Amino acid sequence: MEIVIISGLSGAGKSRVAAVLEDMDFYCVDNMPVSMMPKFAELCLATQGRYESVALVTDVRARENISELFTSLTEMRELGCGLKILFIEAEMETIVRRYKETRRRHPLETAGRSLEETVKTEMLMLAPVRDVADEVIDTTGLTLNKLQRVLYNKFMVGQDNKSLNITIKSFGFKRGLPIEADLLFDVRFLPNPFYVPGLAEKTGLDDQVKDYVFSSDASNEFFSRLIGMIDFLMPFYIEEGKRYLIICIGCTGGKHRAPAISEALGEHLSEQGYPVNCVHRDIERDYP
């Protein structure tokens, strides 16, 4: 089991980091008390694999909490947990601006001490945690998209393609465009089995229809170019942090050509290791 301990400066974006990790299939708990972390790790281990990737956000707001954090980390390692400390920081000017924009009160702010002095105090206090951190992320100037890329590169590189779930949906143009499409392809130029005796009542899931759809040079060249483009795009979608991708393929009625191409594309992506679900919106509708 891998546990990521998210700590760092107040206002640097710890909760936002946790939200991104949650989208990457980490089980996240915000504001976890330091003293409770070993017991929580025990509970996760007792599930025997249900929680393989966990992220715990903890605020260390007193010097005694830092010693308690190190003690808890030692106990968790003794349990056999794989631990990483992720320290989140930002430039002081950025943190001060964020607090002034949101009009929130810094948790360490006291009467007679300016916000700048408070941030400096927290930086000094948390220096021992930063020094032992496995990863340090400075969120100054990071957009959400850039933060997703940084976290993906730190925690997802080297894993398989299961981080991106793909739905391939066939449809008929005559019944309207699917509004949920991320990518949409029109295959109405391919040979139409509807006009071939014996194929009109079949669907793109039948071998005879598939063979007919792929019987032309245009069909095979199109499909070769299609999978080439999709294969090119997938790593960029994953790096961007995209979790779901919907590819829609349409023909006139959604019964023959689009389902055949969709199934072939689904088989190709499955062979590449992606979780794929093929849906045929209009395949059971009467044609035309």
Backbone as JSON, one array per atom type, in Angstrom:
{
  "sequence": "MEIVIISGLSGAGKSRVAAVLEDMDFYCVDNMPVSMMPKFAELCLATQGRYESVALVTDVRARENISELFTSLTEMRELGCGLKILFIEAEMETIVRRYKETRRRHPLETAGRSLEETVKTEMLMLAPVRDVADEVIDTTGLTLNKLQRVLYNKFMVGQDNKSLNITIKSFGFKRGLPIEADLLFDVRFLPNPFYVPGLAEKTGLDDQVKDYVFSSDASNEFFSRLIGMIDFLMPFYIEEGKRYLIICIGCTGGKHRAPAISEALGEHLSEQGYPVNCVHRDIERDYP",
  "N": [[0.84, -1.19, 0.0], [0.54, 2.19, -0.84], [1.12, 5.26, 0.68], [0.61, 8.65, 0.57], [1.74, 11.41, 2.2], [0.51, 14.51, 2.55], [1.72, 17.58, 3.16], [2.61, 20.92, 4.2], [2.75, 24.48, 3.48], [0.28, 26.68, 4.79], [-2.31, 27.74, 2.72], [-0.96, 27.14, 0.41], [-2.03, 25.23, -1.2], [-2.76, 22.56, -0.51], [-5.17, 21.12, -0.24], [-6.2, 21.3, -2.82], [-4.3, 19.83, -4.22], [-4.82, 17.33, -3.1], [-7.37, 16.92, -4.16], [-6.8, 16.59, -6.88], [-5.23, 14.27, -6.79], [-7.18, 12.54, -5.9], [-8.75, 12.34, -8.17], [-7.02, 10.81, -9.56], [-7.41, 8.34, -8.63], [-6.58, 7.97, -5.99], [-7.31, 7.32, -2.58], [-8.45, 9.78, -0.61], [-7.97, 11.71, 2.34], [-8.75, 14.58, 3.98], [-7.2, 16.93, 6.2], [-6.19, 15.17, 8.24], [-5.62, 14.16, 11.53], [-2.38, 14.08, 13.0], [-1.76, 12.18, 14.98], [-3.56, 10.16, 14.48], [-2.87, 8.88, 12.16], [-1.24, 6.42, 12.04], [-3.08, 4.5, 13.05], [-5.11, 4.74, 11.17], [-3.75, 3.84, 8.92], [-3.42, 1.18, 9.66], [-6.08, 0.28, 9.55], [-6.57, 0.55, 6.81], [-4.76, -1.31, 5.78], [-5.91, -3.59, 6.76], [-7.99, -4.04, 5.06], [-7.03, -5.53, 3.03], [-5.98, -4.88, 0.4], [-7.95, -3.25, -0.67], [-7.58, -0.54, -0.42], [-5.16, 0.7, -2.09], [-3.77, 2.95, -2.87], [-3.31, 5.81, -1.1], [-3.92, 9.07, 0.11], [-3.07, 11.43, 2.5], [-3.92, 14.42, 3.97], [-2.35, 16.63, 6.07], [-2.17, 19.09, 8.57], [0.43, 20.67, 10.08], [0.72, 22.48, 12.73], [2.09, 23.3, 14.96], [5.17, 23.17, 16.77], [5.51, 20.9, 18.32], [3.87, 19.15, 17.03], [5.34, 18.43, 14.84], [7.34, 16.67, 15.74], [5.63, 14.66, 16.58], [4.58, 13.96, 14.11], [6.83, 12.79, 12.81], [7.18, 10.61, 14.49], [4.8, 9.2, 14.0], [5.16, 8.6, 11.3], [7.3, 6.83, 11.44], [6.07, 4.7, 12.79], [4.2, 3.93, 10.87], [5.8, 3.08, 8.77], [6.9, 0.86, 9.98], [4.72, -0.76, 9.96], [4.73, -1.61, 7.42], [3.99, 0.04, 5.36], [4.28, 1.81, 2.3], [5.68, 4.89, 2.12], [5.4, 8.31, 1.13], [6.39, 11.63, 1.38], [4.86, 14.54, 0.55], [5.48, 17.77, -0.01], [3.94, 20.88, -0.03], [4.31, 24.08, -1.27], [4.57, 27.66, -1.69], [5.53, 30.84, -3.05], [6.08, 33.52, -0.73], [4.81, 35.96, -1.32], [2.77, 35.11, -2.99], [1.2, 33.46, -1.32], [0.38, 35.34, 0.58], [-1.1, 37.05, -1.04], [-3.17, 35.29, -1.83], [-4.49, 34.84, 0.6], [-5.38, 37.42, 1.15], [-7.08, 37.86, -0.99], [-9.09, 35.97, -0.58], [-9.9, 36.66, 1.88], [-9.57, 35.13, 4.09], [-8.48, 33.95, 7.32], [-5.18, 33.42, 8.34], [-4.14, 30.36, 9.8], [-2.17, 30.53, 11.78], [-2.03, 33.11, 12.49], [-1.67, 35.89, 14.67], [-2.53, 38.43, 17.06], [-1.08, 41.58, 16.46], [0.91, 40.67, 14.8], [2.02, 40.7, 11.5], [0.65, 39.49, 8.36], [2.64, 38.7, 6.58], [4.8, 38.24, 8.34], [3.72, 36.12, 9.72], [3.55, 34.11, 7.77], [6.29, 33.77, 7.21], [7.1, 32.77, 9.67], [5.76, 30.31, 9.71], [7.03, 29.06, 7.56], [9.64, 28.73, 8.55], [9.09, 27.08, 10.72], [8.15, 24.74, 9.5], [10.31, 23.84, 8.13], [11.89, 21.5, 8.88], [10.18, 19.42, 8.06], [9.96, 19.89, 5.34], [12.6, 19.39, 4.62], [12.85, 16.62, 4.75], [11.12, 15.75, 2.9], [9.89, 13.75, 0.2], [9.01, 14.7, -2.22], [8.71, 18.0, -3.46], [6.52, 20.54, -4.2], [6.09, 23.55, -5.77], [3.55, 25.74, -5.91], [3.32, 28.24, -6.96], [2.16, 30.23, -9.48], [1.14, 28.04, -10.81], [-1.32, 26.71, -12.84], [-4.45, 24.87, -12.63], [-4.41, 22.89, -14.59], [-1.65, 22.65, -15.12], [-0.79, 21.81, -12.61], [-2.02, 19.31, -12.46], [-0.56, 17.98, -14.43], [2.01, 18.0, -13.29], [1.62, 16.42, -10.98], [0.78, 14.04, -12.16], [3.12, 13.27, -13.52], [4.75, 12.76, -11.36], [3.49, 10.73, -9.92], [2.13, 8.91, -11.55], [3.54, 8.1, -13.82], [4.93, 5.36, -15.5], [3.03, 3.59, -14.71], [0.29, 1.53, -15.91], [-2.13, 1.93, -18.59], [-4.53, 2.3, -17.29], [-5.43, 4.56, -16.11], [-6.98, 6.1, -17.73], [-10.2, 6.03, -18.78], [-12.08, 4.79, -21.41], [-14.8, 5.39, -23.51], [-16.42, 4.21, -26.32], [-18.66, 5.26, -28.6], [-21.13, 4.4, -30.89], [-23.29, 5.89, -33.34], [-26.21, 7.22, -35.04], [-26.37, 9.72, -37.47], [-28.79, 10.71, -38.33], [-30.37, 10.68, -36.14], [-29.44, 12.55, -34.45], [-26.65, 14.35, -32.96], [-24.38, 13.06, -30.5], [-24.1, 14.76, -27.53], [-22.13, 14.5, -25.64], [-19.67, 13.93, -26.7], [-16.12, 13.74, -26.88], [-14.34, 13.31, -28.95], [-15.22, 13.08, -32.35], [-16.2, 11.21, -35.17], [-17.0, 10.91, -38.59], [-18.27, 8.38, -40.51], [-19.71, 8.05, -42.79], [-18.88, 7.96, -45.4], [-17.95, 5.46, -45.98], [-18.36, 2.13, -47.48], [-21.75, 1.14, -47.66], [-23.48, -1.26, -45.93], [-26.23, -1.52, -45.88], [-27.35, -1.48, -48.38], [-26.74, -3.88, -49.49], [-27.8, -7.04, -50.45], [-29.07, -9.21, -47.98], [-27.59, -8.17, -45.9], [-28.75, -5.92, -44.81], [-30.53, -6.28, -42.65], [-28.87, -7.12, -40.71], [-26.31, -6.22, -38.27], [-23.58, -4.0, -37.36], [-22.21, -5.59, -35.62], [-22.15, -8.11, -36.55], [-20.22, -10.58, -38.23], [-20.31, -10.73, -41.04], [-21.11, -8.18, -41.83], [-19.04, -6.62, -40.74], [-16.88, -7.6, -42.28], [-17.65, -6.67, -44.79], [-17.68, -3.89, -44.44], [-14.97, -3.41, -44.06], [-13.94, -4.08, -46.47], [-13.04, -2.42, -48.46], [-10.36, -0.4, -49.87], [-10.36, 2.22, -49.0], [-11.63, 2.06, -46.52], [-9.81, 0.58, -44.96], [-7.54, 2.21, -45.08], [-8.53, 4.52, -43.85], [-9.07, 3.5, -41.27], [-6.53, 2.78, -40.43], [-5.3, 5.3, -40.33], [-6.95, 6.44, -38.4], [-6.49, 4.92, -35.99], [-3.83, 5.53, -35.74], [-3.86, 8.28, -35.15], [-5.38, 8.27, -32.78], [-3.74, 6.72, -31.11], [-1.59, 8.43, -30.95], [-2.71, 10.58, -29.53], [-3.51, 9.61, -27.01], [-1.43, 9.38, -24.88], [-1.05, 12.11, -24.33], [-3.55, 12.96, -23.41], [-3.66, 11.47, -21.05], [-1.44, 12.49, -19.65], [-2.34, 15.05, -19.28], [-4.16, 14.64, -17.34], [-6.66, 13.72, -17.83], [-9.52, 11.82, -17.19], [-11.66, 10.46, -18.27], [-12.66, 9.56, -21.53], [-14.59, 10.11, -24.35], [-15.31, 8.74, -27.34], [-16.92, 9.24, -30.28], [-18.53, 7.7, -33.02], [-20.02, 8.03, -36.07], [-22.56, 7.01, -38.44], [-25.03, 6.92, -41.07], [-27.5, 5.73, -40.07], [-26.64, 4.49, -37.78], [-26.37, 1.75, -37.46], [-24.79, -0.05, -38.93], [-22.1, 0.66, -40.26], [-20.86, 2.46, -38.37], [-21.02, 1.01, -35.83], [-19.39, -1.19, -36.56], [-16.84, -0.05, -37.08], [-16.44, 1.1, -34.56], [-16.29, -1.13, -32.83], [-13.98, -2.35, -33.83], [-12.08, -0.36, -33.28], [-12.31, -0.33, -30.51], [-11.32, -2.9, -29.88], [-8.67, -2.59, -30.68], [-7.76, -0.56, -28.88], [-8.13, -1.85, -26.45], [-6.21, -3.83, -26.65], [-4.02, -2.24, -26.32], [-4.04, -1.82, -23.65], [-5.92, -0.16, -22.46], [-8.85, 0.54, -20.5], [-11.86, -0.13, -21.99], [-15.1, 0.65, -23.13], [-17.67, -0.23, -25.25], [-20.42, 1.3, -26.71], [-23.53, 1.2, -28.37], [-25.57, 3.32, -29.63], [-27.77, 3.55, -31.41], [-28.18, 1.11, -32.59], [-30.22, -0.8, -32.42], [-32.41, 0.39, -33.5], [-34.95, 0.89, -35.97], [-34.17, 0.97, -39.42], [-34.62, 2.9, -42.37]],
  "CA": [[0.0, 0.0, 0.0], [1.27, 3.45, -0.93], [0.48, 6.38, 1.37], [1.24, 9.94, 0.34], [1.45, 12.39, 3.24], [0.53, 15.85, 1.97], [1.9, 18.62, 4.17], [3.13, 22.13, 3.59], [2.36, 25.8, 3.97], [-1.12, 27.06, 4.71], [-2.57, 28.58, 1.56], [-0.16, 26.73, -0.74], [-2.85, 24.41, -2.1], [-2.76, 21.14, -0.14], [-6.48, 20.52, -0.54], [-6.31, 21.18, -4.28], [-3.47, 18.69, -4.59], [-5.56, 16.13, -2.73], [-8.47, 16.74, -5.11], [-6.24, 16.05, -8.12], [-4.86, 12.88, -6.52], [-8.42, 11.78, -5.82], [-9.1, 12.05, -9.56], [-6.06, 9.8, -10.03], [-7.79, 7.1, -7.93], [-6.11, 7.89, -4.61], [-8.32, 7.54, -1.54], [-7.91, 10.97, 0.06], [-8.58, 12.21, 3.57], [-8.24, 15.93, 4.26], [-7.07, 17.34, 7.59], [-6.02, 14.0, 9.09], [-4.76, 14.42, 12.7], [-1.13, 13.33, 12.94], [-1.78, 11.04, 15.9], [-4.47, 9.13, 13.99], [-2.4, 8.31, 10.9], [-0.89, 5.0, 12.12], [-4.29, 3.69, 13.2], [-5.79, 4.75, 9.87], [-2.98, 2.93, 8.05], [-3.77, -0.2, 10.07], [-7.42, -0.02, 9.02], [-6.45, 0.38, 5.36], [-4.08, -2.58, 5.54], [-6.83, -4.68, 7.11], [-8.92, -4.28, 3.95], [-6.36, -6.47, 2.14], [-5.86, -4.44, -0.99], [-9.01, -2.35, -1.14], [-7.01, 0.81, -0.51], [-3.77, 0.56, -2.49], [-3.17, 4.29, -2.98], [-3.98, 6.67, -0.13], [-3.29, 10.38, 0.34], [-3.53, 12.04, 3.75], [-3.54, 15.82, 4.14], [-2.22, 16.94, 7.49], [-1.65, 20.41, 8.89], [1.31, 20.67, 11.25], [0.64, 23.89, 13.1], [2.85, 23.54, 16.19], [6.45, 22.47, 16.71], [5.37, 19.56, 18.92], [3.23, 18.31, 16.03], [6.35, 17.93, 13.91], [7.9, 15.47, 16.36], [4.59, 13.65, 16.54], [4.5, 13.51, 12.72], [7.93, 11.88, 12.56], [6.89, 9.37, 15.22], [3.74, 8.5, 13.27], [5.73, 8.08, 10.06], [8.08, 5.65, 11.81], [5.13, 3.62, 13.09], [3.57, 3.49, 9.63], [6.8, 2.3, 8.03], [7.02, -0.43, 10.67], [3.56, -1.55, 9.54], [4.96, -2.06, 6.06], [3.43, 0.97, 4.38], [5.17, 2.61, 1.49], [5.35, 6.28, 2.43], [6.02, 9.44, 0.47], [5.99, 12.92, 1.92], [4.7, 15.54, -0.5], [5.44, 19.08, 0.64], [3.38, 21.89, -0.92], [4.72, 25.42, -0.86], [4.42, 28.73, -2.66], [6.25, 32.04, -2.63], [5.36, 34.23, 0.32], [3.92, 36.95, -1.92], [1.61, 34.4, -3.53], [0.36, 33.04, -0.2], [-0.21, 36.55, 1.16], [-2.14, 37.51, -1.98], [-4.3, 34.35, -1.77], [-5.25, 35.1, 1.82], [-6.05, 38.72, 1.05], [-8.16, 37.74, -1.97], [-10.19, 35.17, -0.02], [-10.23, 37.25, 3.19], [-9.47, 34.11, 5.15], [-7.48, 34.22, 8.36], [-4.13, 32.41, 8.41], [-4.33, 29.63, 11.07], [-1.16, 30.88, 12.78], [-2.04, 34.56, 12.68], [-1.94, 36.36, 16.03], [-2.64, 39.88, 17.16], [0.18, 42.3, 16.48], [1.87, 40.12, 13.84], [1.51, 40.86, 10.14], [0.48, 38.25, 7.61], [3.95, 38.35, 6.05], [5.57, 37.65, 9.43], [3.11, 34.83, 10.04], [3.97, 33.15, 6.73], [7.7, 33.49, 7.45], [7.17, 31.91, 10.86], [5.36, 28.94, 9.33], [8.1, 28.51, 6.7], [10.73, 28.28, 9.42], [8.61, 25.98, 11.56], [7.97, 23.53, 8.72], [11.55, 23.5, 7.43], [12.3, 20.1, 9.08], [9.33, 18.55, 7.25], [10.37, 20.09, 3.95], [13.92, 18.79, 4.42], [12.76, 15.15, 4.6], [10.07, 15.44, 1.92], [10.3, 13.05, -1.02], [8.69, 15.58, -3.34], [8.33, 19.36, -3.11], [5.86, 21.21, -5.32], [5.84, 24.98, -5.6], [2.34, 26.02, -6.68], [3.33, 29.61, -7.46], [1.96, 30.33, -10.91], [0.62, 26.81, -11.4], [-2.75, 26.55, -13.09], [-4.92, 23.53, -12.29], [-3.94, 21.97, -15.62], [-0.22, 22.4, -14.9], [-0.67, 21.03, -11.38], [-2.36, 17.93, -12.83], [0.57, 17.39, -15.15], [3.1, 17.77, -12.34], [1.29, 15.28, -10.13], [0.8, 12.83, -12.99], [4.51, 12.9, -13.77], [5.37, 12.29, -10.12], [2.84, 9.59, -9.29], [1.49, 7.98, -12.47], [4.43, 7.64, -14.88], [5.36, 3.99, -15.26], [1.87, 2.75, -14.52], [-0.34, 1.18, -17.17], [-3.06, 2.91, -19.14], [-5.83, 2.22, -16.64], [-5.84, 5.85, -15.57], [-7.89, 6.73, -18.68], [-11.32, 5.16, -19.15], [-12.54, 5.19, -22.74], [-16.09, 4.92, -24.04], [-16.59, 4.4, -27.75], [-20.12, 5.24, -28.84], [-21.59, 4.53, -32.27], [-24.58, 6.59, -33.38], [-26.69, 7.59, -36.36], [-26.51, 11.17, -37.62], [-30.19, 11.09, -38.53], [-31.02, 10.75, -34.84], [-28.83, 13.62, -33.67], [-25.28, 14.19, -32.48], [-24.22, 12.87, -29.05], [-23.51, 15.99, -27.0], [-21.06, 14.21, -24.7], [-18.48, 13.5, -27.43], [-14.84, 14.43, -26.85], [-13.88, 13.18, -30.32], [-16.32, 12.59, -33.17], [-15.78, 10.86, -36.52], [-18.08, 10.64, -39.54], [-17.86, 7.29, -41.4], [-20.75, 7.88, -43.81], [-18.26, 7.79, -46.72], [-17.57, 4.06, -46.16], [-19.37, 1.3, -48.14], [-22.93, 0.98, -46.79], [-24.05, -2.61, -46.02], [-27.69, -1.48, -45.98], [-27.77, -1.68, -49.77], [-26.27, -5.19, -49.92], [-28.78, -8.08, -50.08], [-28.71, -10.1, -46.88], [-26.87, -7.46, -44.83], [-29.52, -4.79, -44.29], [-31.14, -6.6, -41.36], [-27.81, -7.42, -39.74], [-25.71, -5.03, -37.65], [-22.12, -3.92, -37.38], [-21.62, -6.58, -34.73], [-22.09, -9.37, -37.29], [-18.98, -10.71, -38.98], [-20.5, -10.44, -42.46], [-21.13, -6.72, -41.98], [-17.67, -6.15, -40.49], [-16.06, -7.92, -43.45], [-18.02, -5.8, -45.89], [-17.23, -2.52, -44.13], [-13.51, -3.34, -44.21], [-13.56, -4.69, -47.75], [-12.49, -1.42, -49.4], [-9.07, 0.22, -49.52], [-10.63, 3.45, -48.25], [-11.95, 1.69, -45.14], [-8.6, 0.17, -44.26], [-6.66, 3.37, -44.91], [-9.13, 5.37, -42.82], [-8.91, 2.9, -39.95], [-5.11, 2.89, -40.09], [-5.06, 6.68, -39.92], [-7.7, 6.68, -37.16], [-5.79, 4.38, -34.81], [-2.58, 6.27, -35.61], [-4.14, 9.53, -34.46], [-5.8, 7.97, -31.41], [-2.54, 6.29, -30.36], [-0.79, 9.64, -30.71], [-3.37, 11.47, -28.58], [-3.75, 9.03, -25.69], [-0.48, 9.79, -23.83], [-1.23, 13.52, -23.98], [-4.74, 13.02, -22.58], [-3.31, 10.93, -19.74], [-0.56, 13.45, -18.99], [-3.17, 16.2, -18.92], [-4.97, 14.27, -16.18], [-8.01, 13.36, -18.25], [-9.9, 10.53, -16.59], [-12.64, 9.81, -19.13], [-12.64, 10.01, -22.91], [-15.71, 9.57, -25.11], [-15.08, 8.8, -28.78], [-18.18, 8.93, -30.97], [-18.36, 7.38, -34.43], [-21.37, 8.06, -36.62], [-22.93, 6.77, -39.83], [-26.36, 7.47, -41.32], [-28.5, 5.22, -39.13], [-26.01, 3.99, -36.56], [-26.61, 0.32, -37.33], [-23.84, -0.91, -39.63], [-20.71, 1.11, -40.37], [-20.34, 3.02, -37.12], [-20.73, -0.05, -34.86], [-18.26, -2.02, -37.0], [-15.6, 0.71, -36.82], [-16.32, 1.27, -33.1], [-15.83, -2.39, -32.25], [-12.58, -2.55, -34.23], [-11.28, 0.58, -32.51], [-12.32, -0.81, -29.13], [-10.39, -4.03, -29.78], [-7.31, -2.06, -30.77], [-7.4, 0.14, -27.64], [-8.04, -2.86, -25.39], [-4.9, -4.46, -26.8], [-3.02, -1.3, -25.8], [-4.13, -1.79, -22.19], [-6.9, 0.81, -21.96], [-10.2, 0.06, -20.21], [-12.72, 0.37, -23.06], [-16.5, 0.22, -23.16], [-18.33, 0.14, -26.5], [-21.86, 1.52, -26.6], [-24.1, 1.42, -29.69], [-26.78, 4.05, -29.27], [-28.9, 3.41, -32.33], [-28.05, -0.15, -33.35], [-31.47, -1.56, -32.39], [-33.5, 1.16, -34.1], [-35.28, 0.54, -37.34], [-33.48, 1.76, -40.44], [-34.07, 4.2, -42.04]],
  "C": [[0.88, 1.24, 0.0], [0.47, 4.56, -0.24], [1.29, 7.64, 1.08], [0.79, 10.89, 1.45], [1.61, 13.77, 2.64], [0.62, 16.87, 3.11], [2.41, 19.87, 3.44], [2.53, 23.39, 4.17], [0.86, 26.01, 3.83], [-1.3, 28.01, 3.54], [-1.78, 28.19, 0.32], [-0.93, 25.82, -1.69], [-2.89, 22.93, -1.78], [-4.07, 20.46, -0.51], [-6.69, 20.36, -2.04], [-5.48, 20.01, -4.79], [-4.19, 17.38, -4.28], [-6.7, 15.86, -3.71], [-7.97, 16.16, -6.42], [-5.85, 14.59, -7.92], [-6.09, 11.99, -6.42], [-8.9, 11.42, -7.23], [-8.17, 11.01, -10.17], [-6.23, 8.49, -9.27], [-7.1, 6.9, -6.58], [-7.32, 8.05, -3.69], [-7.78, 8.64, -0.64], [-8.71, 11.33, 1.31], [-7.93, 13.55, 3.9], [-8.21, 16.17, 5.76], [-7.03, 16.15, 8.55], [-5.14, 14.35, 10.28], [-3.53, 13.52, 12.68], [-1.19, 12.07, 13.79], [-2.64, 9.88, 15.4], [-3.95, 8.4, 12.75], [-1.99, 6.84, 11.01], [-2.12, 4.09, 12.25], [-5.06, 3.63, 11.89], [-5.08, 3.82, 8.89], [-3.28, 1.48, 8.38], [-5.11, -0.61, 9.48], [-7.36, -0.26, 7.51], [-5.8, -0.95, 5.02], [-5.0, -3.77, 5.81], [-7.82, -4.99, 6.0], [-8.32, -5.18, 2.88], [-6.44, -6.08, 0.67], [-6.93, -3.5, -1.48], [-8.5, -0.93, -1.3], [-5.51, 0.68, -0.81], [-3.04, 1.89, -2.56], [-3.96, 5.25, -2.11], [-3.2, 7.98, -0.01], [-3.91, 11.01, 1.58], [-3.02, 13.46, 3.83], [-3.48, 16.11, 5.62], [-1.63, 18.33, 7.65], [-0.84, 20.32, 10.18], [1.45, 22.12, 11.69], [1.3, 24.21, 14.44], [4.12, 22.7, 16.14], [6.33, 21.06, 17.3], [4.69, 18.6, 17.95], [4.24, 17.72, 15.06], [7.0, 16.67, 14.47], [6.89, 14.33, 16.33], [4.42, 13.09, 15.13], [5.6, 12.5, 12.42], [7.73, 10.55, 13.28], [5.85, 8.53, 14.5], [4.27, 7.89, 11.98], [6.55, 6.82, 10.34], [7.17, 4.46, 12.08], [4.5, 3.06, 11.82], [4.55, 2.68, 8.78], [6.97, 0.92, 8.67], [5.84, -1.35, 10.34], [3.73, -2.11, 8.13], [4.39, -1.16, 4.99], [4.54, 1.64, 3.58], [4.78, 4.07, 1.63], [6.1, 7.25, 1.52], [5.49, 10.71, 1.12], [5.99, 13.93, 0.78], [4.51, 16.89, 0.16], [4.99, 20.12, -0.38], [3.74, 23.27, -0.39], [4.41, 26.41, -1.98], [5.23, 29.91, -2.16], [5.39, 32.83, -1.64], [4.39, 35.24, -0.27], [2.65, 36.31, -2.44], [0.66, 34.0, -2.42], [-0.36, 34.25, 0.41], [-1.34, 37.04, 0.25], [-3.37, 36.6, -1.92], [-5.15, 34.6, -0.53], [-6.0, 36.42, 1.75], [-7.23, 38.66, 0.08], [-9.37, 37.0, -1.38], [-10.68, 35.72, 1.32], [-10.3, 36.19, 4.29], [-8.37, 34.51, 6.14], [-6.46, 33.08, 8.36], [-4.23, 31.7, 9.76], [-3.32, 29.98, 12.15], [-1.12, 32.38, 13.08], [-2.4, 34.93, 14.11], [-1.97, 37.89, 16.03], [-1.25, 40.51, 17.21], [1.22, 41.77, 15.52], [1.27, 40.18, 12.44], [1.4, 39.5, 9.46], [1.81, 37.79, 7.04], [4.8, 37.68, 7.12], [5.03, 36.26, 9.79], [3.55, 33.76, 9.04], [5.43, 32.78, 6.9], [7.88, 32.55, 8.63], [6.82, 30.47, 10.51], [6.42, 28.29, 8.44], [9.24, 27.96, 7.54], [10.32, 27.07, 10.24], [8.54, 24.66, 10.78], [9.22, 23.12, 7.95], [12.0, 22.05, 7.65], [11.47, 19.12, 8.25], [9.73, 18.66, 5.78], [11.68, 19.38, 3.66], [13.84, 17.29, 4.18], [11.73, 14.75, 3.55], [10.66, 14.71, 0.71], [10.06, 13.9, -2.26], [8.27, 16.94, -2.79], [7.71, 20.01, -4.35], [5.6, 22.66, -4.94], [4.67, 25.34, -6.5], [2.27, 27.45, -7.19], [3.18, 29.6, -8.98], [1.43, 29.08, -11.58], [-0.88, 26.89, -11.61], [-3.14, 25.13, -12.7], [-4.41, 22.52, -13.3], [-2.46, 21.63, -15.43], [0.01, 21.57, -13.65], [-0.99, 19.56, -11.66], [-1.2, 17.26, -13.54], [1.73, 17.07, -14.21], [2.83, 16.53, -11.5], [1.27, 13.98, -10.93], [2.23, 12.35, -13.2], [5.19, 12.34, -12.54], [4.77, 10.97, -9.63], [2.24, 8.57, -10.26], [2.4, 7.45, -13.56], [4.94, 6.24, -14.52], [4.22, 3.05, -14.98], [1.24, 2.46, -15.87], [-1.37, 2.23, -17.56], [-4.4, 2.95, -18.44], [-6.3, 3.55, -16.07], [-6.83, 6.56, -16.48], [-8.96, 5.72, -19.1], [-11.95, 5.68, -20.44], [-13.89, 4.57, -23.05], [-16.13, 5.24, -25.53], [-18.07, 4.23, -28.06], [-20.4, 5.39, -30.33], [-22.97, 5.18, -32.25], [-24.97, 6.83, -34.83], [-26.91, 9.09, -36.44], [-27.97, 11.58, -37.73], [-30.95, 11.2, -37.21], [-30.33, 11.76, -33.91], [-27.44, 13.29, -33.17], [-25.27, 13.93, -30.98], [-23.47, 14.07, -28.45], [-22.32, 15.74, -26.09], [-19.73, 13.89, -25.37], [-17.26, 14.38, -27.14], [-14.22, 14.43, -28.25], [-15.03, 12.59, -31.13], [-15.84, 12.38, -34.6], [-16.99, 10.44, -37.34], [-17.61, 9.56, -40.51], [-18.92, 7.04, -42.48], [-20.16, 7.7, -45.22], [-17.89, 6.32, -47.0], [-18.69, 3.29, -46.88], [-20.52, 0.97, -47.19], [-23.56, -0.41, -46.96], [-25.57, -2.62, -46.17], [-28.18, -1.81, -47.39], [-27.3, -3.02, -50.34], [-27.29, -6.25, -49.5], [-28.25, -9.0, -48.99], [-28.01, -9.41, -45.73], [-27.7, -6.37, -44.16], [-30.09, -5.06, -42.91], [-30.11, -6.97, -40.3], [-27.27, -6.11, -39.17], [-24.19, -5.08, -37.77], [-21.43, -4.86, -36.42], [-21.5, -7.94, -35.4], [-20.85, -9.41, -38.16], [-19.15, -10.36, -40.45], [-20.49, -8.93, -42.72], [-19.73, -6.15, -41.77], [-16.79, -6.39, -41.72], [-16.38, -6.98, -44.61], [-17.51, -4.37, -45.66], [-15.74, -2.37, -44.38], [-13.03, -3.93, -45.54], [-12.92, -3.7, -48.72], [-11.16, -0.88, -48.91], [-9.29, 1.47, -48.68], [-10.89, 3.14, -46.78], [-10.68, 1.36, -44.36], [-7.62, 1.33, -44.08], [-7.21, 4.31, -43.84], [-8.86, 4.8, -41.43], [-7.45, 2.98, -39.5], [-4.77, 4.3, -39.62], [-5.76, 7.01, -38.6], [-6.93, 6.18, -35.95], [-4.44, 5.07, -34.64], [-2.78, 7.56, -34.85], [-4.53, 9.29, -33.0], [-4.6, 7.56, -30.56], [-1.65, 7.48, -30.04], [-1.37, 10.48, -29.59], [-3.4, 10.92, -27.16], [-2.74, 9.46, -24.62], [-0.65, 11.24, -23.39], [-2.48, 13.71, -23.11], [-4.43, 12.54, -21.16], [-2.44, 11.91, -18.97], [-1.33, 14.67, -18.51], [-4.0, 15.92, -17.67], [-6.39, 13.92, -16.55], [-8.34, 11.96, -17.76], [-10.85, 9.75, -17.49], [-12.58, 10.42, -20.52], [-13.78, 9.32, -23.66], [-15.46, 9.82, -26.59], [-16.36, 8.36, -29.47], [-17.93, 8.75, -32.46], [-19.76, 7.24, -35.03], [-21.47, 7.68, -38.08], [-24.38, 7.26, -39.98], [-27.37, 7.04, -40.26], [-27.94, 4.68, -37.84], [-26.13, 2.49, -36.37], [-25.49, -0.54, -37.9], [-22.4, -0.41, -39.53], [-20.13, 1.6, -39.05], [-20.08, 1.95, -36.05], [-19.52, -0.91, -35.26], [-16.93, -1.33, -36.72], [-15.37, 0.85, -35.32], [-15.76, 0.02, -32.44], [-14.36, -2.64, -32.6], [-11.65, -1.61, -33.45], [-11.2, 0.15, -31.05], [-11.35, -1.97, -28.92], [-8.94, -3.54, -29.81], [-6.88, -1.4, -29.45], [-7.3, -0.82, -26.46], [-6.68, -3.56, -25.44], [-3.78, -3.56, -26.3], [-3.07, -1.16, -24.29], [-5.1, -0.8, -21.62], [-8.22, 0.12, -21.6], [-11.18, 0.69, -21.21], [-14.12, -0.21, -22.93], [-17.13, 0.71, -24.45], [-19.84, 0.2, -26.3], [-22.4, 1.84, -27.99], [-25.5, 2.01, -29.52], [-27.98, 3.68, -30.13], [-28.96, 2.07, -33.05], [-29.36, -0.94, -33.41], [-32.64, -0.81, -33.02], [-33.73, 0.73, -35.53], [-34.59, 1.5, -38.3], [-34.34, 1.78, -41.69], [-34.86, 4.88, -40.93]]
}
